[in-house]
Amino acid sequence: MKLILIDCDGVLLNWKERFESIFGSIKDSYSERNIVKFCKSRNMENLGAITGAVEAVKFLHGELGYKFHVITHIGDSDEVKRMRMSNLISVFGAAPFYKVTCIDKRVPKAEVLAEYEGTGYWWIDDYWHNVAAGMGLGLKSIHFADKPKLNTVTTTNWDEIADVIHTNYLMSYGWGNLDVHKEWTA
């Protein structure tokens, strides 16, 4: 199976915009209490996509055959899981998703990623320590952030992510010399 392991909030879905509309600036209102309150609220069913994510997911799934395993620190209650699934399906449709794993913030994502150790699957997250954990497990890791870190692709641009994965896909079939850069974008 061609699989992309991926974080959700801040990578696929834009939680920050909704959070700030309720609590004010993240810089001023980011607290464990506010995060828990937000994650248990109906707001989690109506988050919009990060710019470019819908088109990239559609391309990576529809054209290249990738499925997505979402691994998210949103909490593990049944209601939270239901809201997360509802939101993902309303934004992206159900077809791209292989699995959605909702875990408590205290559980390291590395525990979930360990199942895929050595597979070379793609792993995309916006927190460096999660990206580094994936790299340590032999995953091809992308850091969804503005500030570059060593030994990984760092970007907040979904066109670039799709392009990196697409190019890698072509090279795996010996088609690395084709000029296909961004032909898939609208």
C-alpha positions as CSV (number, residue, x, y, z in Angstrom):
1,M,0.0,0.0,0.0
2,K,1.2,3.5,-0.7
3,L,0.6,5.4,2.5
4,I,1.2,8.9,3.8
5,L,1.2,9.3,7.6
6,I,0.1,12.8,8.5
7,D,-0.8,15.1,11.3
8,C,-4.1,16.9,11.1
9,D,-4.3,20.2,12.9
10,G,-2.0,22.8,11.3
11,V,-1.2,20.5,8.4
12,L,-4.6,19.3,6.9
13,L,-7.0,21.5,8.8
14,N,-6.7,25.1,10.0
15,W,-7.5,24.9,13.7
16,K,-5.5,28.1,14.5
17,E,-7.9,30.4,12.6
18,R,-11.0,29.0,14.5
19,F,-9.2,28.9,17.8
20,E,-8.2,32.6,17.5
21,S,-11.7,33.6,16.6
22,I,-12.9,32.2,19.9
23,F,-10.0,32.8,22.3
24,G,-8.0,35.6,20.7
25,S,-4.4,35.5,19.7
26,I,-2.7,32.1,20.2
27,K,0.3,33.9,21.6
28,D,-2.0,35.3,24.4
29,S,-4.5,32.4,24.9
30,Y,-2.6,29.2,24.2
31,S,-3.1,27.1,27.3
32,E,-3.8,23.5,28.1
33,R,-7.3,24.5,29.4
34,N,-8.2,26.4,26.3
35,I,-6.9,23.7,24.0
36,V,-8.9,21.0,25.8
37,K,-12.0,23.1,25.8
38,F,-11.6,23.8,22.1
39,C,-11.0,20.2,21.1
40,K,-14.2,19.1,22.9
41,S,-16.3,21.8,21.3
42,R,-18.4,21.6,18.1
43,N,-15.8,23.8,16.5
44,M,-13.8,20.7,15.7
45,E,-16.4,19.6,13.2
46,N,-16.1,22.7,11.1
47,L,-12.4,23.5,10.5
48,G,-11.4,24.6,7.1
49,A,-8.5,23.1,5.1
50,I,-5.0,24.5,5.1
51,T,-4.5,26.3,1.8
52,G,-3.8,23.9,-1.0
53,A,-4.4,20.8,1.1
54,V,-7.7,19.7,-0.6
55,E,-6.1,19.9,-4.1
56,A,-2.9,18.1,-3.0
57,V,-4.8,15.3,-1.2
58,K,-7.0,14.8,-4.2
59,F,-4.0,14.6,-6.5
60,L,-1.9,12.3,-4.2
61,H,-4.9,10.0,-3.7
62,G,-6.6,10.2,-7.1
63,E,-3.6,10.3,-9.4
64,L,-0.9,8.5,-7.5
65,G,-2.9,6.1,-5.3
66,Y,-1.8,7.2,-1.9
67,K,-4.0,6.7,1.2
68,F,-3.6,8.8,4.3
69,H,-3.3,7.6,7.9
70,V,-4.1,10.7,10.0
71,I,-2.4,10.7,13.5
72,T,-3.6,13.5,15.7
73,H,-3.2,14.7,19.3
74,I,-6.8,15.8,19.6
75,G,-7.8,13.5,22.4
76,D,-9.2,9.9,22.3
77,S,-12.8,10.2,23.4
78,D,-15.4,8.7,21.1
79,E,-17.1,12.1,20.6
80,V,-13.8,13.8,19.6
81,K,-13.0,11.0,17.2
82,R,-16.5,11.3,15.7
83,M,-16.1,15.1,15.2
84,R,-12.6,14.7,13.7
85,M,-13.9,12.1,11.2
86,S,-16.9,14.2,10.3
87,N,-14.7,17.2,9.6
88,L,-12.2,15.3,7.5
89,I,-14.9,13.7,5.4
90,S,-16.8,17.0,4.9
91,V,-13.6,18.7,3.7
92,F,-11.7,15.9,1.8
93,G,-14.3,13.1,1.3
94,A,-13.9,9.6,2.8
95,A,-11.9,8.0,0.0
96,P,-8.4,9.3,0.8
97,F,-8.3,8.0,4.3
98,Y,-7.0,4.6,5.3
99,K,-7.2,5.3,9.0
100,V,-7.6,8.1,11.5
101,T,-5.9,7.7,14.9
102,C,-6.9,10.2,17.6
103,I,-4.6,10.1,20.6
104,D,-4.3,11.9,23.9
105,K,-1.7,14.6,24.0
106,R,0.3,12.7,26.6
107,V,0.9,9.7,24.2
108,P,3.9,10.3,22.0
109,K,3.1,10.0,18.2
110,A,6.2,7.8,18.0
111,E,4.2,5.1,19.6
112,V,1.8,5.1,16.7
113,L,4.5,5.6,14.1
114,A,6.5,2.6,15.4
115,E,4.0,0.4,13.5
116,Y,5.5,1.8,10.3
117,E,9.2,1.6,11.3
118,G,11.5,1.0,8.3
119,T,8.7,1.2,5.7
120,G,10.0,4.5,4.2
121,Y,6.4,5.8,4.2
122,W,6.0,9.6,4.1
123,W,5.4,11.3,7.5
124,I,4.2,15.0,7.6
125,D,3.8,16.9,10.9
126,D,4.2,20.5,12.0
127,Y,6.0,19.8,15.3
128,W,9.7,19.2,14.9
129,H,10.0,16.6,17.7
130,N,7.3,14.4,15.9
131,V,9.1,14.8,12.6
132,A,12.4,13.8,14.2
133,A,10.7,10.8,15.7
134,G,9.5,9.7,12.3
135,M,13.0,10.2,10.8
136,G,14.4,8.0,13.6
137,L,12.0,5.3,12.5
138,G,13.1,5.4,8.9
139,L,10.1,7.5,7.6
140,K,10.5,10.0,4.8
141,S,9.6,13.1,6.9
142,I,8.3,16.5,5.9
143,H,8.3,19.3,8.5
144,F,5.2,21.5,7.8
145,A,6.7,24.7,9.1
146,D,8.3,28.0,8.0
147,K,11.7,27.5,9.7
148,P,13.9,24.9,8.1
149,K,15.4,22.1,10.2
150,L,18.2,19.8,9.3
151,N,17.9,16.7,7.2
152,T,14.2,17.1,6.1
153,V,12.0,18.9,3.7
154,T,10.5,22.0,5.4
155,T,7.6,23.8,3.9
156,T,4.1,25.1,4.5
157,N,3.2,24.9,0.8
158,W,1.1,22.0,-0.3
159,D,2.2,22.4,-3.9
160,E,5.8,21.8,-2.8
161,I,4.8,18.7,-0.7
162,A,2.8,17.2,-3.6
163,D,5.7,18.0,-5.9
164,V,8.3,16.3,-3.6
165,I,6.1,13.2,-3.2
166,H,5.3,13.1,-7.0
167,T,9.0,13.4,-8.0
168,N,9.9,10.7,-5.5
169,Y,7.1,8.5,-6.9
170,L,8.4,9.0,-10.5
171,M,12.0,8.3,-9.5
172,S,11.0,5.1,-7.8
173,Y,9.8,3.9,-11.3
174,G,13.0,5.2,-13.0
175,W,11.2,8.3,-14.5
176,G,13.3,10.8,-12.6
177,N,14.4,12.7,-15.7
178,L,10.9,13.7,-16.8
179,D,10.0,17.4,-16.4
180,V,6.8,17.1,-14.5
181,H,7.2,19.9,-12.0
182,K,3.8,21.2,-10.9
183,E,1.9,20.0,-14.0
184,W,-0.7,18.6,-11.7
185,T,-1.7,22.0,-10.1
186,A,-4.7,24.0,-11.2
